[in-house]
């Protein structure tokens, strides 16, 4: 019998997220303005130092995906509900 080890999906690195945003012409500052949040809030969410379902959903939307793809360890069940 062959045992199959299931690897837990890892969150994208902050550098990967930022690079992907920049490739689409979006900076943390631009996203913060769109959301009415501080740039530092967006940076902290991208960096994994703060949780915000609304910011995570906005980042994922900009990248054409869902939060569970970018942060599977934080949002394993799918996209978070929008909210503060």
N, CA, C and O atoms as CSV, one atom per row, in Angstrom:
chain,resi,resn,atom,element,x,y,z
A,1,UNK,N,N,0.835,-1.165,0.000
A,1,UNK,CA,C,0.000,0.000,0.000
A,1,UNK,C,C,0.888,1.238,0.000
A,1,UNK,O,O,1.879,1.301,0.727
A,2,UNK,N,N,0.538,2.185,-0.790
A,2,UNK,CA,C,1.326,3.407,-0.916
A,2,UNK,C,C,0.671,4.518,-0.114
A,2,UNK,O,O,-0.502,4.829,-0.320
A,3,UNK,N,N,1.410,5.105,0.779
A,3,UNK,CA,C,0.836,6.203,1.543
A,3,UNK,C,C,1.043,7.510,0.787
A,3,UNK,O,O,2.124,7.796,0.270
A,4,UNK,N,N,0.001,8.267,0.743
A,4,UNK,CA,C,0.049,9.551,0.054
A,4,UNK,C,C,0.084,10.637,1.116
A,4,UNK,O,O,-0.828,10.754,1.935
A,5,UNK,N,N,1.125,11.411,1.093
A,5,UNK,CA,C,1.202,12.499,2.062
A,5,UNK,C,C,0.532,13.731,1.469
A,5,UNK,O,O,0.812,14.142,0.343
A,6,UNK,N,N,-0.351,14.296,2.255
A,6,UNK,CA,C,-1.040,15.501,1.808
A,6,UNK,C,C,-0.279,16.704,2.341
A,6,UNK,O,O,-0.104,16.870,3.548
A,7,UNK,N,N,0.160,17.521,1.426
A,7,UNK,CA,C,0.855,18.736,1.826
A,7,UNK,C,C,-0.159,19.839,2.036
A,7,UNK,O,O,-1.099,20.003,1.258
A,8,UNK,N,N,0.044,20.578,3.081
A,8,UNK,CA,C,-0.814,21.729,3.304
A,8,UNK,C,C,-0.386,22.832,2.356
A,8,UNK,O,O,0.802,23.105,2.185
A,9,UNK,N,N,-1.362,23.449,1.755
A,9,UNK,CA,C,-1.065,24.562,0.859
A,9,UNK,C,C,-0.483,25.708,1.678
A,9,UNK,O,O,-0.911,25.969,2.802
A,10,UNK,N,N,0.488,26.375,1.099
A,10,UNK,CA,C,1.131,27.494,1.783
A,10,UNK,C,C,0.582,28.812,1.264
A,10,UNK,O,O,0.197,28.940,0.102
A,11,UNK,N,N,0.560,29.779,2.157
A,11,UNK,CA,C,0.187,31.130,1.754
A,11,UNK,C,C,1.211,31.666,0.766
A,11,UNK,O,O,2.392,31.323,0.835
A,12,UNK,N,N,0.754,32.510,-0.154
A,12,UNK,CA,C,1.692,33.189,-1.039
A,12,UNK,C,C,2.582,34.080,-0.181
A,12,UNK,O,O,2.149,34.564,0.865
A,13,UNK,N,N,3.796,34.296,-0.605
A,13,UNK,CA,C,4.680,35.207,0.122
A,13,UNK,C,C,4.225,36.641,-0.135
A,13,UNK,O,O,3.625,36.926,-1.172
A,14,UNK,N,N,4.507,37.544,0.804
A,14,UNK,CA,C,4.169,38.951,0.585
A,14,UNK,C,C,4.801,39.501,-0.696
A,14,UNK,O,O,4.197,40.313,-1.396
A,15,UNK,N,N,6.012,39.055,-0.993
A,15,UNK,CA,C,6.689,39.520,-2.206
A,15,UNK,C,C,5.941,39.065,-3.454
A,15,UNK,O,O,5.809,39.826,-4.413
A,16,UNK,N,N,5.459,37.847,-3.445
A,16,UNK,CA,C,4.716,37.329,-4.599
A,16,UNK,C,C,3.421,38.113,-4.802
A,16,UNK,O,O,3.068,38.455,-5.930
A,17,UNK,N,N,2.717,38.396,-3.711
A,17,UNK,CA,C,1.461,39.149,-3.800
A,17,UNK,C,C,1.729,40.551,-4.330
A,17,UNK,O,O,1.051,41.017,-5.246
A,18,UNK,N,N,2.722,41.221,-3.751
A,18,UNK,CA,C,3.053,42.581,-4.169
A,18,UNK,C,C,3.490,42.613,-5.623
A,18,UNK,O,O,3.080,43.499,-6.374
A,19,UNK,N,N,4.311,41.666,-6.025
A,19,UNK,CA,C,4.770,41.595,-7.418
A,19,UNK,C,C,3.582,41.401,-8.366
A,19,UNK,O,O,3.501,42.051,-9.408
A,20,UNK,N,N,2.671,40.511,-8.001
A,20,UNK,CA,C,1.494,40.255,-8.838
A,20,UNK,C,C,0.615,41.500,-8.941
A,20,UNK,O,O,0.076,41.795,-10.008
A,21,UNK,N,N,0.472,42.224,-7.844
A,21,UNK,CA,C,-0.292,43.474,-7.878
A,21,UNK,C,C,0.391,44.488,-8.783
A,21,UNK,O,O,-0.258,45.122,-9.615
A,22,UNK,N,N,1.708,44.641,-8.619
A,22,UNK,CA,C,2.458,45.608,-9.430
A,22,UNK,C,C,2.377,45.278,-10.910
A,22,UNK,O,O,2.319,46.183,-11.742
A,23,UNK,N,N,2.371,43.995,-11.250
A,23,UNK,CA,C,2.243,43.589,-12.654
A,23,UNK,C,C,0.917,44.047,-13.245
A,23,UNK,O,O,0.780,44.173,-14.462
A,24,UNK,N,N,-0.055,44.296,-12.378
A,24,UNK,CA,C,-1.366,44.770,-12.813
A,24,UNK,C,C,-1.521,46.273,-12.592
A,24,UNK,O,O,-2.612,46.824,-12.736
A,25,UNK,N,N,-0.425,46.919,-12.243
A,25,UNK,CA,C,-0.438,48.366,-12.052
A,25,UNK,C,C,-1.080,48.830,-10.761
A,25,UNK,O,O,-1.532,49.971,-10.665
A,26,UNK,N,N,-1.122,47.962,-9.774
A,26,UNK,CA,C,-1.759,48.281,-8.498
A,26,UNK,C,C,-0.717,48.240,-7.388
A,26,UNK,O,O,0.003,47.253,-7.234
A,27,UNK,N,N,-0.643,49.315,-6.622
A,27,UNK,CA,C,0.244,49.360,-5.457
A,27,UNK,C,C,-0.609,49.224,-4.193
A,27,UNK,O,O,-1.837,49.285,-4.248
A,28,UNK,N,N,0.047,49.042,-3.082
A,28,UNK,CA,C,-0.679,48.999,-1.811
A,28,UNK,C,C,-1.412,50.318,-1.591
A,28,UNK,O,O,-2.536,50.335,-1.088
A,29,UNK,N,N,-0.772,51.423,-1.970
A,29,UNK,CA,C,-1.381,52.738,-1.804
A,29,UNK,C,C,-2.634,52.913,-2.641
A,29,UNK,O,O,-3.638,53.436,-2.157
A,30,UNK,N,N,-2.585,52.480,-3.891
A,30,UNK,CA,C,-3.753,52.574,-4.778
A,30,UNK,C,C,-4.903,51.742,-4.218
A,30,UNK,O,O,-6.047,52.196,-4.178
A,31,UNK,N,N,-4.595,50.543,-3.795
A,31,UNK,CA,C,-5.626,49.669,-3.240
A,31,UNK,C,C,-6.208,50.270,-1.960
A,31,UNK,O,O,-7.414,50.191,-1.727
A,32,UNK,N,N,-5.362,50.861,-1.143
A,32,UNK,CA,C,-5.821,51.488,0.098
A,32,UNK,C,C,-6.800,52.622,-0.196
A,32,UNK,O,O,-7.826,52.750,0.472
A,33,UNK,N,N,-6.483,53.438,-1.189
A,33,UNK,CA,C,-7.377,54.541,-1.556
A,33,UNK,C,C,-8.723,53.996,-2.018
A,33,UNK,O,O,-9.770,54.498,-1.609
A,34,UNK,N,N,-8.700,52.986,-2.856
A,34,UNK,CA,C,-9.945,52.379,-3.346
A,34,UNK,C,C,-10.806,51.839,-2.207
A,34,UNK,O,O,-12.035,51.896,-2.261
A,35,UNK,N,N,-10.145,51.317,-1.180
A,35,UNK,CA,C,-10.858,50.706,-0.053
A,35,UNK,C,C,-11.176,51.690,1.067
A,35,UNK,O,O,-11.947,51.375,1.974
A,36,UNK,N,N,-10.588,52.876,1.005
A,36,UNK,CA,C,-10.765,53.825,2.094
A,36,UNK,C,C,-10.041,53.391,3.353
A,36,UNK,O,O,-10.489,53.664,4.467
A,37,UNK,N,N,-8.927,52.717,3.170
A,37,UNK,CA,C,-8.111,52.228,4.285
A,37,UNK,C,C,-6.729,52.857,4.219
A,37,UNK,O,O,-6.359,53.461,3.212
A,38,UNK,N,N,-5.984,52.714,5.275
A,38,UNK,CA,C,-4.599,53.191,5.291
A,38,UNK,C,C,-3.723,52.239,4.479
A,38,UNK,O,O,-3.963,51.032,4.446
A,39,UNK,N,N,-2.706,52.796,3.825
A,39,UNK,CA,C,-1.765,51.968,3.070
A,39,UNK,C,C,-1.123,50.937,3.986
A,39,UNK,O,O,-0.884,49.799,3.582
A,40,UNK,N,N,-0.846,51.342,5.223
A,40,UNK,CA,C,-0.213,50.412,6.160
A,40,UNK,C,C,-1.117,49.216,6.457
A,40,UNK,O,O,-0.624,48.113,6.693
A,41,UNK,N,N,-2.425,49.423,6.447
A,41,UNK,CA,C,-3.353,48.309,6.662
A,41,UNK,C,C,-3.237,47.296,5.536
A,41,UNK,O,O,-3.149,46.092,5.780
A,42,UNK,N,N,-3.237,47.788,4.293
A,42,UNK,CA,C,-3.096,46.895,3.141
A,42,UNK,C,C,-1.756,46.168,3.218
A,42,UNK,O,O,-1.689,44.958,3.001
A,43,UNK,N,N,-0.697,46.902,3.525
A,43,UNK,CA,C,0.633,46.295,3.617
A,43,UNK,C,C,0.690,45.227,4.701
A,43,UNK,O,O,1.318,44.184,4.517
A,44,UNK,N,N,0.037,45.482,5.826
A,44,UNK,CA,C,0.048,44.505,6.917
A,44,UNK,C,C,-0.738,43.252,6.566
A,44,UNK,O,O,-0.347,42.148,6.944
A,45,UNK,N,N,-1.842,43.413,5.848
A,45,UNK,CA,C,-2.614,42.240,5.417
A,45,UNK,C,C,-1.802,41.435,4.408
A,45,UNK,O,O,-1.695,40.214,4.522
A,46,UNK,N,N,-1.235,42.118,3.423
A,46,UNK,CA,C,-0.411,41.435,2.416
A,46,UNK,C,C,0.763,40.733,3.088
A,46,UNK,O,O,1.143,39.630,2.693
A,47,UNK,N,N,1.335,41.370,4.101
A,47,UNK,CA,C,2.480,40.808,4.804
A,47,UNK,C,C,2.134,39.738,5.818
A,47,UNK,O,O,3.028,39.130,6.407
A,48,UNK,N,N,0.838,39.497,6.033
A,48,UNK,CA,C,0.411,38.462,6.964
A,48,UNK,C,C,0.460,38.864,8.422
A,48,UNK,O,O,0.352,38.013,9.305
A,49,UNK,N,N,0.622,40.159,8.689
A,49,UNK,CA,C,0.695,40.628,10.071
A,49,UNK,C,C,-0.661,41.059,10.621
A,49,UNK,O,O,-0.792,41.319,11.817
A,50,UNK,N,N,-1.671,41.136,9.751
A,50,UNK,CA,C,-3.010,41.553,10.147
A,50,UNK,C,C,-4.017,40.798,9.285
A,50,UNK,O,O,-3.740,40.482,8.128
A,51,UNK,N,N,-5.179,40.513,9.852
A,51,UNK,CA,C,-6.250,39.884,9.086
A,51,UNK,C,C,-7.336,40.919,8.804
A,51,UNK,O,O,-7.717,41.691,9.684
A,52,UNK,N,N,-7.817,40.923,7.587
A,52,UNK,CA,C,-8.952,41.746,7.192
A,52,UNK,C,C,-9.598,41.070,5.997
A,52,UNK,O,O,-9.017,41.003,4.914
A,53,UNK,N,N,-10.801,40.571,6.207
A,53,UNK,CA,C,-11.499,39.881,5.124
A,53,UNK,C,C,-11.746,40.809,3.946
A,53,UNK,O,O,-11.641,40.390,2.794
A,54,UNK,N,N,-12.074,42.069,4.226
A,54,UNK,CA,C,-12.356,43.019,3.148
A,54,UNK,C,C,-11.111,43.301,2.316
A,54,UNK,O,O,-11.179,43.334,1.087
A,55,UNK,N,N,-9.983,43.504,2.975
A,55,UNK,CA,C,-8.735,43.768,2.249
A,55,UNK,C,C,-8.292,42.513,1.504
A,55,UNK,O,O,-7.862,42.596,0.354
A,56,UNK,N,N,-8.393,41.365,2.143
A,56,UNK,CA,C,-8.014,40.111,1.485
A,56,UNK,C,C,-8.862,39.876,0.242
A,56,UNK,O,O,-8.347,39.457,-0.794
A,57,UNK,N,N,-10.157,40.145,0.344
A,57,UNK,CA,C,-11.046,39.970,-0.803
A,57,UNK,C,C,-10.690,40.934,-1.926
A,57,UNK,O,O,-10.735,40.563,-3.099
A,58,UNK,N,N,-10.334,42.173,-1.576
A,58,UNK,CA,C,-9.963,43.164,-2.586
A,58,UNK,C,C,-8.653,42.790,-3.278
A,58,UNK,O,O,-8.537,42.908,-4.498
A,59,UNK,N,N,-7.676,42.342,-2.504
A,59,UNK,CA,C,-6.398,41.909,-3.084
A,59,UNK,C,C,-6.646,40.746,-4.040
A,59,UNK,O,O,-6.158,40.747,-5.170
A,60,UNK,N,N,-7.395,39.771,-3.585
A,60,UNK,CA,C,-7.681,38.602,-4.419
A,60,UNK,C,C,-8.429,38.996,-5.687
A,60,UNK,O,O,-8.133,38.491,-6.770
A,61,UNK,N,N,-9.383,39.885,-5.552
A,61,UNK,CA,C,-10.145,40.338,-6.713
A,61,UNK,C,C,-9.241,41.008,-7.737
A,61,UNK,O,O,-9.374,40.771,-8.938
A,62,UNK,N,N,-8.325,41.841,-7.267
A,62,UNK,CA,C,-7.366,42.502,-8.166
A,62,UNK,C,C,-6.522,41.476,-8.912
A,62,UNK,O,O,-6.108,41.707,-10.048
A,63,UNK,N,N,-6.272,40.341,-8.263
A,63,UNK,CA,C,-5.431,39.302,-8.861
A,63,UNK,C,C,-6.248,38.238,-9.599
A,63,UNK,O,O,-5.697,37.262,-10.107
A,64,UNK,N,N,-7.562,38.441,-9.651
A,64,UNK,CA,C,-8.410,37.517,-10.386
A,64,UNK,C,C,-8.557,36.156,-9.744
A,64,UNK,O,O,-8.707,35.144,-10.429
A,65,UNK,N,N,-8.512,36.139,-8.417
A,65,UNK,CA,C,-8.622,34.872,-7.698
A,65,UNK,C,C,-9.414,35.089,-6.421
A,65,UNK,O,O,-10.104,36.099,-6.284
A,66,UNK,N,N,-9.324,34.169,-5.501
A,66,UNK,CA,C,-10.028,34.265,-4.230
A,66,UNK,C,C,-9.030,34.202,-3.077
A,66,UNK,O,O,-7.922,33.691,-3.243
A,67,UNK,N,N,-9.417,34.722,-1.905
A,67,UNK,CA,C,-8.501,34.715,-0.758
A,67,UNK,C,C,-7.994,33.329,-0.373
A,67,UNK,O,O,-6.865,33.198,0.100
A,68,UNK,N,N,-8.809,32.294,-0.567
A,68,UNK,CA,C,-8.362,30.951,-0.176
A,68,UNK,C,C,-7.230,30.435,-1.051
A,68,UNK,O,O,-6.511,29.520,-0.650
A,69,UNK,N,N,-7.059,31.004,-2.238
A,69,UNK,CA,C,-5.932,30.627,-3.098
A,69,UNK,C,C,-4.654,31.314,-2.618
A,69,UNK,O,O,-3.583,30.707,-2.600
A,70,UNK,N,N,-4.775,32.579,-2.230
A,70,UNK,CA,C,-3.609,33.361,-1.795
A,70,UNK,C,C,-3.217,33.024,-0.360
A,70,UNK,O,O,-2.034,32.893,-0.047
A,71,UNK,N,N,-4.216,32.886,0.510
A,71,UNK,CA,C,-3.982,32.619,1.933
A,71,UNK,C,C,-4.736,31.368,2.385
A,71,UNK,O,O,-5.660,31.477,3.192
A,72,UNK,N,N,-4.370,30.185,1.890
A,72,UNK,CA,C,-5.114,28.971,2.259
A,72,UNK,C,C,-5.032,28.622,3.743
A,72,UNK,O,O,-5.903,27.926,4.265
A,73,UNK,N,N,-4.006,29.093,4.414
A,73,UNK,CA,C,-3.881,28.800,5.842
A,73,UNK,C,C,-4.761,29.715,6.683
A,73,UNK,O,O,-5.045,29.407,7.841
A,74,UNK,N,N,-5.194,30.832,6.114
A,74,UNK,CA,C,-6.046,31.776,6.840
A,74,UNK,C,C,-7.508,31.605,6.441
A,74,UNK,O,O,-8.398,31.656,7.289
A,75,UNK,N,N,-7.751,31.403,5.151
A,75,UNK,CA,C,-9.110,31.290,4.619
A,75,UNK,C,C,-9.294,29.938,3.924
A,75,UNK,O,O,-9.497,29.905,2.710
A,76,UNK,N,N,-9.229,28.839,4.650
A,76,UNK,CA,C,-9.289,27.523,4.014
A,76,UNK,C,C,-10.647,27.156,3.433
A,76,UNK,O,O,-10.726,26.311,2.541
A,77,UNK,N,N,-11.693,27.763,3.911
A,77,UNK,CA,C,-13.033,27.373,3.469
A,77,UNK,C,C,-13.507,28.153,2.250
A,77,UNK,O,O,-14.627,27.935,1.789
A,78,UNK,N,N,-12.706,29.035,1.728
A,78,UNK,CA,C,-13.122,29.832,0.583
A,78,UNK,C,C,-13.035,31.307,0.885
A,78,UNK,O,O,-12.426,31.721,1.872
A,79,UNK,N,N,-13.638,32.082,0.043
A,79,UNK,CA,C,-13.571,33.533,0.177
A,79,UNK,C,C,-14.204,33.988,1.480
A,79,UNK,O,O,-15.275,33.512,1.859
A,80,UNK,N,N,-13.540,34.909,2.164
A,80,UNK,CA,C,-14.126,35.430,3.395
A,80,UNK,C,C,-15.287,36.346,3.070
A,80,UNK,O,O,-15.345,36.938,1.992
A,81,UNK,N,N,-16.203,36.455,4.004
A,81,UNK,CA,C,-17.297,37.402,3.831
A,81,UNK,C,C,-16.732,38.808,3.929
A,81,UNK,O,O,-15.831,39.071,4.725
A,82,UNK,N,N,-17.258,39.699,3.127
A,82,UNK,CA,C,-16.781,41.076,3.194
A,82,UNK,C,C,-17.221,41.695,4.502
A,82,UNK,O,O,-18.312,41.419,5.000
A,83,UNK,N,N,-16.385,42.513,5.040
A,83,UNK,CA,C,-16.690,43.186,6.289
A,83,UNK,C,C,-15.442,43.809,6.843
A,83,UNK,O,O,-14.343,43.597,6.330
A,84,UNK,N,N,-15.609,44.566,7.874
A,84,UNK,CA,C,-14.460,45.231,8.502
A,84,UNK,C,C,-13.857,44.362,9.541
A,84,UNK,O,O,-12.879,44.750,10.179
